[in-house]
């Protein structure tokens, strides 16, 4: 599959447009944020009060899902966000349950970048045989800003539905 020029009859099908959305990913099949420098990513994260790190994590986890056909990190992010939102909503939970759900959501949001790190490394290992040296401590400290900055600019093909199904069934 070509990523440099998106033209021709093979790219006109609605299935292709759904799988590789040019708005979400660059023509090489990578997240469009890969070109940002580490300083810019940290500055944007600080200016957004840290919420950008979570949104970036969801975006990178979605990218992993389009490349592997599944992403545990995406579900972990969504569960963590849901748990934190549930604790912020008034009168949804009472007593100790609100503390337990809020703590579980925060733990998920801290641990999920490590899950995303493992999935990004697996994508590069399966596609190009490259072991990305992503530091776990820096992943915890800088979350998705560090993961985004550390991704290589190598074209990664999207997962076909048949191939992704076979991969997920073999696990």
Backbone torsions as a table, in degrees:
resi	resn	phi	psi	omega
1	UNK	NA	133.0	179.6
2	UNK	-85.4	140.8	176.5
3	UNK	-115.9	-11.7	-176.4
4	UNK	-81.2	-37.2	179.9
5	UNK	-127.4	119.0	-178.5
6	UNK	-101.3	76.1	176.8
7	UNK	-145.7	160.8	180.0
8	UNK	113.9	167.4	-175.5
9	UNK	-65.8	-28.6	-179.1
10	UNK	-69.5	-18.0	-179.3
11	UNK	-98.4	-1.4	-177.2
12	UNK	-87.1	-10.8	-176.2
13	UNK	-72.7	146.3	178.8
14	UNK	-63.9	-27.8	179.0
15	UNK	-65.9	-42.3	178.4
16	UNK	-64.2	-43.6	-178.9
17	UNK	-63.8	-31.5	177.6
18	UNK	-72.6	-37.9	-176.4
19	UNK	-76.8	-44.1	-177.2
20	UNK	-120.9	87.2	-179.5
21	UNK	-81.9	118.2	-177.1
22	UNK	-64.7	-17.0	177.6
23	UNK	-76.5	-36.9	-177.2
24	UNK	-82.3	-33.0	-175.9
25	UNK	-128.7	154.3	178.8
26	UNK	-77.2	172.0	-176.7
27	UNK	-60.8	-18.2	178.2
28	UNK	-87.2	0.0	178.6
29	UNK	86.8	13.8	-179.9
30	UNK	-104.6	160.5	173.3
31	UNK	-59.8	141.6	-177.2
32	UNK	-67.2	-13.3	-179.0
33	UNK	-83.8	-4.2	-176.4
34	UNK	-62.3	-31.5	-177.9
35	UNK	-74.8	-11.8	179.9
36	UNK	-72.6	142.3	177.4
37	UNK	-75.6	163.6	-177.8
38	UNK	-64.7	-38.3	178.6
39	UNK	-61.1	-42.8	178.7
40	UNK	-65.6	-40.7	-179.1
41	UNK	-65.4	-40.6	178.8
42	UNK	-68.5	-41.0	178.6
43	UNK	-62.1	-44.6	178.0
44	UNK	-63.9	-38.3	178.7
45	UNK	-65.5	-40.6	179.0
46	UNK	-67.1	-44.4	-179.5
47	UNK	-64.5	-27.8	179.8
48	UNK	-90.0	2.1	-180.0
49	UNK	73.3	20.3	178.2
50	UNK	90.9	-12.2	-179.2
51	UNK	-68.0	-26.3	178.0
52	UNK	-63.9	-32.2	179.2
53	UNK	-61.9	-38.6	179.4
54	UNK	-71.1	-44.8	178.6
55	UNK	-62.4	-40.3	177.1
56	UNK	-64.1	-40.1	177.7
57	UNK	-62.3	-43.0	177.5
58	UNK	-62.9	-41.9	179.1
59	UNK	-62.2	-46.8	178.6
60	UNK	-66.3	-37.5	177.4
61	UNK	-66.2	-36.3	175.5
62	UNK	-65.9	-38.9	176.9
63	UNK	-61.0	-43.7	177.3
64	UNK	-60.2	-40.8	179.7
65	UNK	-62.0	-38.5	179.0
66	UNK	-72.0	-20.5	-179.0
67	UNK	-93.5	-34.3	-177.9
68	UNK	-104.5	-18.7	-176.2
69	UNK	92.3	-7.2	178.0
70	UNK	-157.9	158.0	176.6
71	UNK	-155.0	113.5	175.9
72	UNK	-68.9	-35.1	-179.3
73	UNK	-62.6	-36.4	179.1
74	UNK	-61.4	-45.4	179.1
75	UNK	-67.0	-37.7	177.9
76	UNK	-63.7	-43.1	177.3
77	UNK	-61.5	-46.3	-177.9
78	UNK	-64.3	-40.1	177.0
79	UNK	-66.3	-41.5	178.7
80	UNK	-64.0	-44.1	178.1
81	UNK	-63.8	-43.0	178.8
82	UNK	-62.1	-41.4	180.0
83	UNK	-66.2	-43.1	179.1
84	UNK	-66.0	-41.6	178.9
85	UNK	-64.5	-36.1	179.2
86	UNK	-64.3	-36.4	179.1
87	UNK	-75.4	-25.1	179.8
88	UNK	-82.6	-22.6	179.4
89	UNK	-72.5	134.4	-177.4
90	UNK	-70.1	139.6	174.2
91	UNK	57.0	32.6	175.8
92	UNK	-88.9	-41.3	178.5
93	UNK	-126.6	157.4	-179.6
94	UNK	-122.8	153.9	171.7
95	UNK	58.7	-131.3	-174.2
96	UNK	-71.5	-23.5	-178.2
97	UNK	-62.7	-36.3	-179.4
98	UNK	-66.6	-36.5	178.2
99	UNK	-68.3	-42.1	-179.2
100	UNK	-64.9	-46.7	-179.0
101	UNK	-65.7	-42.8	178.7
102	UNK	-63.5	-42.3	178.9
103	UNK	-65.8	-41.9	178.1
104	UNK	-63.0	-39.9	178.0
105	UNK	-64.3	-42.5	178.5
106	UNK	-65.9	-40.4	177.4
107	UNK	-61.7	-43.0	177.8
108	UNK	-60.6	-41.9	-178.9
109	UNK	-70.2	-21.5	176.3
110	UNK	-85.0	-38.0	-175.9
111	UNK	-82.9	-28.6	-175.0
112	UNK	-58.4	-36.9	175.7
113	UNK	-58.8	-29.5	176.2
114	UNK	-70.0	-36.6	175.5
115	UNK	-65.6	-43.6	178.2
116	UNK	-63.0	-38.2	176.7
117	UNK	-58.1	-47.0	179.8
118	UNK	-63.8	-38.5	-179.8
119	UNK	-70.4	-39.3	177.2
120	UNK	-64.2	-42.4	177.3
121	UNK	-61.5	-38.4	178.9
122	UNK	-67.2	-37.4	178.2
123	UNK	-62.0	-46.9	-179.9
124	UNK	-69.4	-35.1	178.2
125	UNK	-66.1	-43.3	-179.1
126	UNK	-73.0	-33.6	-176.4
127	UNK	-82.9	-43.4	-173.3
128	UNK	-127.4	-1.8	-178.2
129	UNK	70.9	24.0	-177.3
130	UNK	-100.0	129.2	172.9
131	UNK	-92.6	109.1	178.5
132	UNK	-76.6	124.3	178.7
133	UNK	-83.7	77.6	-178.8
134	UNK	-97.5	119.2	-176.1
135	UNK	-72.3	125.6	-179.8
136	UNK	-65.1	-37.4	-179.8
137	UNK	-65.4	-44.2	177.8
138	UNK	-68.2	-28.5	175.3
139	UNK	-65.4	-41.2	178.3
140	UNK	-67.6	-42.1	-176.5
141	UNK	-70.6	-43.7	-173.4
142	UNK	-110.1	-1.5	173.2
143	UNK	53.7	-134.6	-173.3
144	UNK	-71.1	-19.3	175.9
145	UNK	-63.9	-42.9	178.2
146	UNK	-67.9	-42.0	179.8
147	UNK	-63.4	-43.0	179.4
148	UNK	-62.3	-43.9	-178.3
149	UNK	-67.7	-29.9	-173.6
150	UNK	-87.8	-5.6	-179.5
151	UNK	-73.7	138.3	178.9
152	UNK	-81.1	151.1	179.5
153	UNK	-87.8	65.4	176.1
154	UNK	-113.1	139.1	179.3
155	UNK	-66.6	131.1	179.7
156	UNK	-118.2	116.4	-178.9
157	UNK	-70.4	151.1	177.0
158	UNK	-71.9	151.9	178.6
159	UNK	-75.7	131.6	172.6
160	UNK	-75.1	152.5	-178.0
161	UNK	-64.3	-36.8	179.7
162	UNK	-70.4	-44.3	-179.0
163	UNK	-65.6	-42.0	179.7
164	UNK	-64.4	-37.8	179.3
165	UNK	-65.3	-40.9	179.3
166	UNK	-66.7	-41.8	179.2
167	UNK	-63.0	-44.2	-178.2
168	UNK	-72.0	-29.0	178.4
169	UNK	-73.5	-27.4	-177.9
170	UNK	-80.5	-10.7	-178.7
171	UNK	-83.9	NA	NA
